Amino acid sequence: MRYGAMAIGAVNCSRSSVETVTQDDLVRRTQEIMDAVSSGDRKPFEKYFAADSMIFDEKGRSMDKKAFVDDQSPMPPGYSGAIMVVKPQSRILGDTVVLTYDLE
């Protein structure tokens, strides 16, 4: 995922019970995460990132889920903004899902 100078890569390795998911579900969840970035809301990251996630940020750090969630903080006072998920495309094949999108 990329916006401005920020890039986050995540690999989620956990399997959960069978769940039917649509592109709309994926976009909604991803937008919920993007909405949490400016406010520093940790709840969507806790909810949607697998316990065994590996996260790599724009500073070259690698983090587990706990370190990544703990690193979330709101934008500095006086700053505001929104990140919008646009141009989503997905491929859903069995229990494998790939979602690509642009961030504005």
QUISULNOR-V394613 format. One record per run of one state. SS is the DSSP state (H for helix, E for strand, L for the rest). FROM is the first residue (numbers start at 1). LEN is the number of residues. Records with the same first field share a line. If there is no record, write none. Layout:
BEGIN
SS = FROM-LEN  FROM-LEN
END
This chain:
BEGIN
L = 1-1  4-2  8-1  12-11  40-3  49-5  57-5  72-13  94-2  104-1
E = 2-2  6-2  9-3  54-3  62-3  85-9  96-8
H = 23-17  43-6  65-7
END
